């Protein structure tokens, strides 16, 4: 099989590329019972996957069909919970129209119940995809290879949080046995729905171990995360105290953080912040219930402008953010920029105070002002994280420029099951080569730390 092409070709059935957001075209072919001939009139899965002596596997048309308390109970017991896996968040995506068959994200949910008492012991959000937008693990080259060989890559099945490249638990399970059943269930569902593949994106170490045990292929990636001083990242992705000779006390304020950087980095950041101040721009921090509907309206206007600037369509509807206001207000912090009494820009981060984590999510502006992006997306959030004792700030996908602002490279993973044996072999060889390149890249980045040498 020929090597993969790393071009921008778009496979058949996918919408034409429009920056990061797809046009709102129809998703994969569907029948009245479900997508691609999959019968969802009953949630109980048919076929060999349902013959497990201990568990029953169910397929639901989205998370809305599952009890929120049971779902969130599984999440809270997971190794790496995030707000984006809460039932309220995933259900808001469905109910707001941010995901749906017309967006190419057909929502499903896999549930595992114990036969003896019908208790929910495992669950995972799934999406039947007719394109590869909004995933941040790029497989366009794989789709192109399928196209060149006269095969269909879509539909495919994805276990992920839509539009959200935040690492965390995806296979919510009470124990390893339930997690393994989820993996088998995803494979069985993909076969029944005639999918080319299944993709578990940005899962935790336990998710990937279960997938690897089942023969799935692992793929490496890189993001840039800030960690408070005195903390380090363990092999499983969790943040732990650093070795005694490798850290110190958490930074006391932004000036203390700035003092830990190399001189050229300090100078550049101070210059950018000074120019924002000289432009007459001031920031206000709005947290939780203090974010009013008018604030959300302004934010969504800015958010839409970011996509419009790239001739693209926003993923998230205004109704989604209305649901966040109503059900998850405590998980959001907004930084609103004003000049001359008028708001000009806005950024939004998600927070999980219990986990000590903050996540850079969205930003936009109604007026172009130099350096406001850096202030809104990095310096204001980092100052807030330090002031509030947060352990880490995840800056999102890609972006080496984040290193100059104190966000360090962090390895991410995804897991992939490919139905066709020939393509599985070719993709496996590709991932092995790509993994070696990622290792080299991380070594190179480690030599470019922005912090002072001890």
N, C-alpha and C positions, 0 to 999 in steps of 0.2 A: 504494500500500500504506500503511495507517495507520502512524503512528509507533509506536515501541516503548513498551510500558507498563513502568514500573519498579516493579512490585509483587512480591508474594511468591507469585504463582500457581505451582503446580507442574504441569508438563505431564503428559499421559497417559504411563503407563509408568514414571514416576519414583516412588520411594518418597516418602511424606509427609515434609516437612521435619522434622528433629529436630536442631536446632542445626547443627553442622558435619558430623555423621556420619549416614550413611544407615542406615535399618533394613536388616538383611541379607535383602533380597528377591532374587528371581531377576533375572538380567540380561536382556540382549536375547534374542529368540528364537534358538534354535540348532537345527542339524540334526546328524546324526551326523558329518558331515564337518567341521563348523565353524560359527561364528556366522553368523546371517542368510543361510544358504545358501552360505557361503564354503567351498570345498573345501580342506581342509588335510591331506588324506591324503598329499600330496607337498609338500615345501617350495618347489618351483619355482613361481614365479608364472606364471599363464597370461595371455593377452591381449596387447595391444600393448605394455605396459610391459616384457615379457620379450623384445622383439625388438631391444633395444639391441645394436649390433654389438660393443661392448667389454665389456659387463657382463651378468651374470645376476642377477636379483632373486629372492630367496627370502623366503617368509613362514613363520615358525616359531611354534609355540604357546608363546610366552614365550622369555625369554633362556636358559633352562636347556638348550635344544637347541643352543646355540652355545658354542664353546670359550672358557673363561674367559680364558685367556692372550691369545688373539687379540682378544677384546672389550676387555680392559684395555689392550692395546697400542694400539688405536685411541683409547681414552680418554686415555691419556698423551700422545698426539700431538695432541690436540685443543687449541684455543685457550684454553678455559676449563673444565678438568676439575674435578669435585667428587667427594667420596666417594660421593655418592648415585647416581652413574652407574656405579659399579663393578659388575662382574658379581655379586660376592658379595652386594651390597646388594639388587639387583633380583631375584636368584634367591631370596633369603631372603623377600622379599615374597610370591613365588609359593608356595614350599614351606611357609611358615607359615600359609597361608590368609588372609593379610592382603589379598591381591588374589585374584580368582577370579570365575568367572561368578556365583556366589551373592552376591557383594558388589557386582555391577554394574561390576566392573573385569576384563573378560576379557583376560588377558595375551596379547600377540602380540609378535613381533619381526621387523623387516625387516632383511635382510642383502643386501649387494651384493658379488658376487664378480667378479673379473676373468676373462674367458673364457680368456685365454691360459694361466694357471697356477692358476686356481681360488682365488687368494688373496682373503681377506676384506679389502675396501678400504672398506667402509661398513656401518654398523649403527645401528639406532635402536629404543628400546623403544616399543611401541605398546599401546594398550588400547582395546578396544571397550566403549563406555560406554552404560549404560542410564539414566543420571542425570548431574547436574553437580556432585555433592558431591566434596569433597576436591581441588579443582582450584585454587581461589583466583584464578581469572580468571572472573568471574561472567557467565554467559550465560543466566541464567534468563529475562531479558526477551526474548531471541531465541527461546527455546523456547516462551514464552507467545505470541509472534507466530505461530509455526508452528501452535500449537494453535488460535488464533482463526481461522486460515485453513484449518482442516481438514487440516493436514499433520502428518507425524510428524517430530520433531526427533531422536528416538532410534530406532536406535542412531547414535552418532557415534564418530569415531575421534580419539584423543588421543595425541599424542607428548609424554610428560611423565614426571616422577618422581612417583608417586602420593603425595598428601598432603604434598607438599614444595615450597613456593614459593621454592626457591633458584635464582637465575639461574645458568646454566652451559650447557655444550655438551650438546645433545640429539641432533644429527645427527653421529654419530662418523664421520669421513671422512678418508681419506688425502689427498684433494685436492678442489678445487672441483667437478671433474667427477663424482666419486663422491657428493658432497653433493647435486648437482643430480639425480642419479639417485634418491637417497633421496626427494627431494621428489616427483618424478614417480611413484615407486613408491607413496607414500602416497596420492596422488590415485587411482591405478589400483586400489589395494586398497579405498579408500572406495567407488568405483563398483561394484566386484565384490561388496562386502558390503552394498550398498544403504544406505550411510550418508548422512546429510544433509550432513556437513561433516567437516573435519579441523582440529584445533587443536594448534598447536605452542606449548607453554607454557614461558615463562621460558628460552628458548634464548639462545645468545650472538649477537653481532653477525653472525657468519658464517652462522649458521643463518637468521637473519631476512633477510639479504641474498639468500640462495639462494631463500627462499620468496617474497620480494618480486619477484625476477627472474622467477619463475614465475607472477606475477600474484596472489599471495596478499595479503590485507589485513593491515596491521599495527595492533596495538592497544597503547596506552600504559598504564602503570600506575605506581604509586609505592610504594616501600618505604622503610624507615629503617635505615641502616647506619652503624656507627661505623668511622672510619678513624683509624689512629694519626697522631699529629702529624707533619708533614713529608711527608704522602702526599696524593694527589688521585686522582680517578677519571677515566680517559681516556674518549674517546667510545665505545670498544668495551667498556666496563665493567670493564676491568682497572685495578688500582691501580698508580700510578706515582708517582715523586718529584714533589712539588709544586714550583712555581716558587720561586726563592730568596727572594722577598719574601712568599711566601704560607704559609710553614710554619716548621719548625724541627726540632730533634732530637725523636725519639720520646719520649713521656712516660716518666719514670723510674719512677713508681709511681702508685697511684690518687690520692694527695694532690696530685701534680704535675698530673694530669689535672683534678682538681677545681678547682685554682687557676686553670685556664684558662677556667672558666665564669663567667658573670655572677653577681653577688653573690646575687641572689634564688634562682638555680638551685643555687648552692653551699649556701646556707642550707637549702633544702628537702631536698636529698640528705643533708646532715649530720644533719638532724633525723630523717629516716626511718631512717637507719642507727643513730642513737643509740637510738631507740625499740625497734628489734629487739634491740639489746644489753641494754637495760634490761628487756626481757621475758625475759631469760635464754636467748636463742637463740644458739647457736654453730654455725658451719659447718665441715664437713670436706670437703676436695677430694680426690676419688678419680679417678685417671687410668688409662686403659688396663687392663692386666692386674690392677691393684689393685682393680678393681670386681669383687666376688665375685658368685656367683649369689644369695646372700642380699641383696646390695645391689640387684641387678636385680629381685628379688622385691619389695622395698620400693618401688623406683621404680615398678614396674608397678602396684602398689596405688595409689600417688599419682596416676599417670597416669590410671588408671580413674576415680578420684574426680573429676578435672577434668571428664571427660565426663559422669559421673553428675550433677554439679551442674547441668548444662545439659540433663538428661533425654535424653542421647545415648549412643551406643555407640562405644567406642574403635575407631579404625581399625586399630591394630597389635596383634597377638596377643602373648601372652607368648612363644610359640615364635619370633617374629621377633626379640625381644631376646635370646633364648638364642642364636640364630644370630649376632647381633652380638657376643656374648661369645666365641663360638667362632672367628669368622672375621675380625672387624674391630674387635677390642678397642682397638687403638691409635688409633682414630678417635673415641673417646668420652671425655668428662670429665663427672663427676657432682659436684654440689654438694649435700651432705646436711646438713640442718638438724636439730639436736637441742636438746631442753630437758629439764633434769632427768635426763639420761642416756637419754632416749627420743627416737627420731627422730620428727620432726613434719612434715617437708616435704623435697622433693627437686626438683632441676632437672637437665636433661641438655642438654649442647651437643655438637655434632659438631665435629671439628677436622681440618684438613688442614695439617700443619706444613710440608710442602713448599711449599704455596701461601701460607702465612702467614695462613690464614683460619679463622675459627670461626663456627659457625652456631647460634643459639639455636633449640632444638627443642621440648622438652616440660617440663612442670612439673606438680606437684600437691602436695597436703598431706593429712594425716589430722586436722589441727586448724587452725582458723582463727585466725591471729595477725596483727594489723595490720602491714603493710609488709614481711612476710616475702617476699611475691611479688616486690617490687622488688629486695630483696636477693638473692634466689635467681636471678632471671632477668636482672638487669642488673649490679648492683654486683659480685657475686662473679665472674661471667664477665668483666667488663671489667677487674677487677683481675688476673685470671688472664691475660688477653690481654696486658696491659701487661707483666706480669712475665715472660711467655714470648716477648716480641718479636713478637707477631702483628701483621699489617698491618691486618686488618679483622675486625669482628664484625657479622654480618648478623642483625638482630633479627626477621626473619620478616615476615609479611604485615601490612599496615595499622598503625595506631597512632600518631597525632600526639603522644601523650603521651611517646613515646620521644625526641622532640626535646629535651625538658627534661633528659634524661639523656645528652645528647651524641650521639645517633644522628641523622644528617642525612638529608634526603630524597634518594632515588636513583631515577632513572627505570628502569622495567622494560618489557619488551616481550613480546608474543606475536604469533603469525601465524596467520591463519585462511583456510581454503579452504571456500567455500560452493558446493554443487553447483547449487542452483536459482538461475537468473540474476536473477529478480525479488527474491528475498531477498538475494542478493549485493549488488544495487544499494542496497536499503534499509539493510542492515547497513553498507555502505561509507559511506553518508551519515551514519549514526549514529556511526561511528568517527571520521570527520572532525570532527564537532562535539565528540565526547568528547575527542579529542586536543587541540583548542583549549582546552577547559576544564582539561585536565591541565597544559598549558603555563602557564596563568594561575595555577593552584593552586601549581605549583612556584615561580613568581616570588614569590607571596605568602609561601610557606614560607621562601624564601631571606632575606626581610626579617625573619624571626623567629629568627635564629640564637641559640642559647643561649651562644655563646662571646663572650668579650670582644672588642671591636673593637680592631684593631691601631692 
